[in-house]
């Protein structure tokens, strides 16, 4: 029960519903006016008395341990809480069921599909995919926290004429050892080269188209090469996923769903929502302000949108999910609005289960890896640079660790992750290595550091935390109030799909704890007080760990 609910429960006014009290009870503008104030003006009519007399009468009934003082002032009941009462009550409740604190089972028995990361084969994942990966993993973990059975789907960009080009290029100029050694980098070079040559060489372009056709027809040699490219791409991506501890359940991509395109097109035509336009087949969504979607090109080829319509239909047929969330950059908002509108026009009765969550642009202010030069920043370069800046910072701080390289990775990549997820969805995020890897700012490393500090306090104290008497703790009301907010923060983040709520919350919780830590000696001569304060530290540590984990950030033991 929240502090407010508790206070409401002890305010009993004749002929007035608790719900009414709940609605009226507010936090006054300044602390001098109490922790809560109840305006009595609306009761004047019912009781035929002045608001202040009513306030005085209510004050006289408010005798409870949880209230230090209540006063009638200008028609308000100003309530001053007994802070130690609540500190003790709330901390005891949290501590007694710490593992489950913030968890809920609203998703029990329900299946949530989160589609995210969705990288493209034979291309290096870039900063845009990083956003999708981080937001998607955060949503997945949030749904698990709320009891959902979660499936993580990586919808690979693995289809299209570009693969005809890739394979043709490899057959012409490729070198097995080089591709084995340099992986996606080598493939991308081949791709750039073939694209350039195709511009001037119509014959080569035809050859590439033909290779793609052979791929679609299942030509053994071509298919083997293609599968090899997919494997190389996934091996590369897995290095990123391993670092973030992200595991996918399903990697079926565009090529898998393309096989349903004929069925999809037939369905669209039968519903009468397509029409011909200069040889192509289109769905006109201008009526909905969503423009026109081409579903079949003049030459018969399908498009990204066509495959997404197939995906929409087939995925539900297969999974019968309760909820599906696509996670992409905001640039694809229009695309998904179109696909969803087509879904509604097709009469799919599960469109209310389907959501698109997007995030804004992630950019870098400059330096070594800048997104300004036209080239998109690659995830592997971002990871390497964050790690190297973190290594410097740890050196400056003279940090000693068993595995300093691992620690630098956790800190550097954690800083990057925090910067992305603390950004309100759809707002742009500018990532600056130096300020993000600062232990004193509102950063990932600051949270990791506070977590490690809590952990070391608990470890050093090395006491059994049974029969804890939290009533001995003084001056921890602000910190306690912060701890009490945690479950609601998760609910809000879940409902609004806003990791930034968790990020901001973690920062203010860490701030409150650090204040408490600086103002109080945790280990004292009083064994019982020490025990209570260590237990409080353990609560903070656990909740920070939960926040960081939800934010896809590692929590090193020592820093
Ligand atoms: N592979 C695409 C890209 O890199 C993202 C795919 C998003 N998901 C989808 N169902 N269209 O932009």
Boltz pocket constraint, residues with backbone or C-beta under 6 A from the ligand:
constraints:
  - pocket:
      binder: B
      contacts: [[A, 115], [A, 117], [A, 118], [A, 119], [A, 120], [A, 155], [A, 156], [A, 157], [A, 308], [A, 311], [A, 326], [A, 327], [A, 328]]
      max_distance: 6.0
